[in-house]
């Protein structure tokens, strides 16, 4: 693997503590966190099993939406965050969600596919609110419907990030960053298809599986990504 460069990708909490969903709409934000999560199992699609895919998580910090205190007042040092996870496709996959997201920040391709150069970049995030399903029926969840470029005039006036930005690469892990991530995210990465024999497993000091097994899984993934099928 080659870290955050999308051109080099092989050819995819406690609910009781959740704040009230934001109102649907489009908000100014900045890209505050980029995490590469390793190769993750995928949900079935129309009853058919899907092969595992490399995933990336993007988190946005909103410029003028904040957590509330007990009196319902904005806590100005706690802006709202919203994340989305998607397959991390090669930038040549023009219809892939990860490609669309990349070009929302780097329309001219100035950073040649390198996501790590985009941390802190301003953007406009369209938020929708969806009803939960199954055991979460009746609950409402925010989701990211779209991310677009912020006009230069607005970007020049956009507030700076309040929280420290985070970059984490499953294949070149910064353990200081990893150890500060929520437990559920750490567990997700530990359950990655290619965790066995990975640099992350080794950095955690856990038994390292035979690297040939991990290499075989990555090779199989690369063969799958050569196909024309792209997850949106």
Secondary structure, DSSP 8 states (H G I E B T S, - for coil): --TTBGGGS-----GGG------SEEEEEEEEEEEEEEEE----BTTB----EEEEEEEEEEEEEEEE-TTS-EEEEEEEEEEEEEE---TT-TTSHHHHHHHHH-TT-TTTTBGGGGTT-EEEEEEEEEE--GGGTT-EEEEEEEEE---HHHHTT----SS--EEEETTS--HHHHTTS-HHHHHHHHT-TT-TTSHHHHHTT-----HHHHHHHHHHHHHHHTSS----
